[in-house]
């Protein structure tokens, strides 16, 4: 039986724009329009717009909602304040990652969560199972859309339609576009200066059509899932199911910066503290191909003497660097460091690579 894919609020618009579609996280997603390399380049050099309405949305509300969420998720909400957003992890008791997500701090009694599409139900269930009386967790997956405007000209685009642009990184404002309510946050998944806009599901087309001409007039274009993946891989950003899973902890994935180590409580704290103290058995590294070939996920990484030492978690051709790049979990016992030569087995052919510490290209987010 074929999977019935969910369509986002802009599906007809993507068809109109000539998008090619593919399944992702149970959703029918635009993979590319004119072409992934051109879309990638537009975001790095000008501006692009992504429809990421497949991302989950949920609200945690009630007296003490902030303190409750802070006792469950990894990052320390005590370090931010209302009007800010925070990248955090939803971990299980063994420290495995159920999902990575963004938390919008609305007030002490209300938080808005944006998890990954396929994991939204699991995150909501994880919170519901732990919620004390008076705290409600509401899945709002199809109540809101998410549009990402990314690139060095992104602020120009938003300013042209009257949306705020001057907030600091990971801060947000609730604004209006010609009377349409939109939450605007200085976040993104590309490594460029950018914003994520959250309108109501039914207002997504109005917002998208207001933004698109401002984007194309500045040399930008709509961008699909393909460019989103090449952009985030160049930055070394994790994708759940690849660099973060229930079997890959934040310590292994170099995501310890998203853990409030000094917090007295969060789910998985003891397991993660023990792993951090002992040192992880494997760790995430970047690989940059020095030989010819495209790197993909789930390939074996070999040491200089041909011994298997790890596995790639993501891989692609980097349009910015014009070579193959990958992220890989490598055994700590292998003793690799920046510059270590390794190879990747691609169907029996060894592609020579060097170990690097991501990002592969410089970030311009801040």
N, C-alpha and C positions, 0 to 999 in steps of 0.2 A: 504494500500500500504506500503510495507517495505521500510525503509530508504536506500538509496544508499550511502554506506560509502566510504570515500576517503581513498585511500591507500597511504602510505608514500613511499619514494624512496627505502626503505630497506625491503619492504614487502616479496619479494622472499627469502631474506636472513633469515628473521625471520621464515618463513616456513621451510627452510633448517635446522634451529636450533631447530625445534620442538616446536615453540611457540604456546600457546593457545591465541586466539584473542577475543576481546570484543569491542563493540562500545564505543567511548568516544569523546564527542565534535564534532560528525559528522565524526569521523575517525575510521578506523579499527586499533586497537592498540594491540600490544603484551602485554598480562596481566602477563604471567609467562612463564618460560622455564622449568627448572628442578623443581621449586617450590618457592613460595614467601618467606617462612621463610629462606631458604638457600640463596636466592638472597639478602634478607635484611641483613643477617649475613655477607655475603661476602663484602657488602659495608661498614658495620661498622668495620670489622676486616681487610679487604684487599682492594679490589677495584671492582667496577662494572661499566658496561657501559649501558646507557639507550639511546634508540632512541626516542627523543622527537621532531621529525621533524614536528609533528602536530602543535607545537607552531607557532603563527603568526609571520610574519616579515613585516615591513613597513619602508619606508624611508621618512623623512621630510627634504626637501632641498630648498635652496633659501636664499637670503640675509636676515639675522636676524632670521633664522630658530630656533636657540637656544632660543632666547628671546620670540618668538612666542610660542614654546612648554612650556616654563616656565610660560607663562601667562595662560596656559590651564590646565596642569597637576599639581598635588599637591606638589611634592618634589621640593626643591630649587636647580635648576641646577647651580646656582651661587656658590654652595659649592663644585663643582667638576670641572674638566678641561678635555680637549681632552685626550683620552686614558683611561678614567674612565667610568664606568657604574653606573647606579643608579636605585634602586627600587622605583617605584612611582605609583600613582593611577590616574585613569581617572574617575572623579566624575561628577555627574550632578548638576544642580543648587540647589537641596535640600540636597546635600552631599552624596547621594547614590553612590555606586561604580559600574560603568559600567564595569571596569576591573582593575586588577593590572598587571603591566608590568615592564620590564627592558628597560631603555633608554641607548643606547650607544652614548656617546658624541664623535662624530668624529671631528667636527669643529663647529665654530659658525654658519656655513651655512649648516651643515648636521648632522642629528641625525638618528640613526637606532633603531627601536623599536621592541621589542619582547613581544607581548601580548599573551593572551591565545587563543587557537584554535577557540573556538566557538564565541569569542568576537572580533576577528580581524576586521571584517567588521564594527562593531559598533564603535570601536575605530577610525578607518580610517574615517568613516562618521562624527564622533564627531569633528575630527580635520579639515576635509575638510570644514565643515560648518562654521568654525571660521577662516580659513586661509585667510590672506590678499593677495592682488595681489603680485605675484612674489614668493609665497611659494607653492610648490607642495607636495602633500602627495600621495605616491605610495604604493599600496598594493603589496607586494612581497611574499605572503604566500608560493607559491610553487617555488620560485627562489632559496631558501636556505634550507638546512637541519640543524638540531641541534642534536648534540650528547653530552651527559653528562657523563664524566668520574669522578666517585666519590669514595672517600675512602682514607684511610691513605697511600696507595701505588700509588695513582693517579699521583703524580709528577714523580715517577719512570717510569710509563708507558709512559707519554708524553716525558720525556727525552730520553727514549729508541728509540723513532721514530723521534727525532730531533726537537720536539716542545718546545717552551719556557714554563718555569714553575715558574720563580722567581718573577712574578708580584705580587703586593700586592692585598689584597682582593678587589673585585669589580673593578679591573683594567684589561685591555685587550691589546693584541698585535695582529697585523696582521702578520701572519707567513706563512710558506710553509712546506708541508709534501711531500717530494720527488717531488717537483715541483707543487703540488696541493695547491692553496691558501686556508688558513684556518684562521678564526678569533678565537683566544683563549682567553677566559675570566675566571677569577678566581671567578666563581659564582657556584651556585647549589641549590638544593632543598632537600638536605638530612641531613644537619647538619654536614657533614664531609668535610674535605679538598677536594676540587674538582675543576673541570674545565668544562666549556661548550664550545664546538667547533662548529663553524658555517662555513661549507664548502658550495659550490654551490650544489644545489639539485642533479645534475648529478654526483657529485664527492663523494656523501655520502658513496657509497659502497666501493670505494677505501680507504677512510679514516677508515671506520669501520673495514675492513679486515686487515688493517695495525695495528690497535690497539688491536684487539681481541686476537691474540696469546700472546702479551705482558701482557694482563690482565689475561688470563687463566694460564700462566706460573707462575704468582704470587699468585695463589690461588683465583683469582677472576672469575667472570662470567658475562654474559649478564643478565640484570635485567629488569623486566617488570613493567607495571603500578601498579600491586599489591604491589610490594616492594616500589615503589615510594610513594604510599599512606601511607604505614605503617611507612616509614622513615620520611616523612614530618609531619605526625600526632604526632610522638614522639617528634618532635621539636616544635610543636604548630604552624607550618607555615600554613597560610590560603590558602584555595583552593576556587577560585571564584565559586560562586553558592552554597557555603556552609557557610564559615565564612565571606565572603564579597559578597554582592549583591546590587542591586539598593535599597533594603530595609534595608541593614545593613551598617552603616556608619563606617569609620575608627575609630571614637571615640569609638563606641560600640565594635569594633573588636580589640581594643588595637593596632591599626596601626597608631596612631597619630605621631609616630616617622617618618613616611613617608610623613608627611605634613609639608610644609614650612610655619609655622604659622606667621612668620614675613614678608612673601612676601606680597606686596601690592595687588596682584591680582592672582587668579586662580579660575576656575569654582567651585562653591559651597562654596567658602571661608566664606561668611557671615553666611550661615546655619551651617557650621561646627564650626565656632567660637562661635556661640550662644549655640550650643549643648555642646561644651567643657566647656563654662562658667557655664551653668546651671547644667551640669552633666548628663550623658546619663541615660535613663530609664532602660537600660539593658547593660550588659558587658560580654565579653568573658572570660571564665574560663576553666581550665582543670579539668577533673574528672578522678581519678584513682580508679578502682574497688578494693574494699577490700573483696567483696564477689565473688562467682563464676559466670561467665557469660561473654559473649561478648557484648560490647556496639556498637550500630550503630547510624546513623544519624536519626533525626526526632523522637526522643523518649522524653517523658516527664520527666523532672527532678523534684523530690519531696523533700520538706524539711523534717526535722526529724519528724515532726508531720503529714506528708503525704500530705501537700498542694502543688499544682503545682507551681513551681517558675521559670521554664525555659524549654528550649528545646535543645537537643543535635544537633550540626551541622555536626559533623563527629564522627565516632567511629570505633574502630578496636581492634584486639588483638595485643598487643605489643610484638614482638619477643624478644626485649631486656629486658623487665621487666617481661615477662611471665604472664601478666595479662591484663585485659581489660582497655582501655583508651578511653577518648572522649574529644572533645571540645564542649562547651555548652554556649549558651547565657542565662544568669541568670538575673532575675529582680534585679535591684539595691536595691529596697525596701526590698528584702529578707535579706540583710545585711550579705551575706556570706563572708568569708575570707579564707585564706589558712588553711587547716585542718578541715574546717567545714564538719560534716558528712551529706551526702545527699543520696538519692537513685534514681535509674533510673527505670522507669516502662518498662519492656520488656515483652510485651504480657501478662500483668496482674501479672507478677512476679517482685518484687522489688529487684534490684541488689544494694547492699550497696556500696557506693563510698565515697571518700574524695575529697574535693576541693583542687586543686593545681594550682600554677601559672606556666604555661609552660615556658621553655621546660621540658618534662618528663625525658629526658636524656641530659647530658652535650653536648653542641655544640663544634665542633672542626673545625669550618670553618676558623678561623683566626690564 
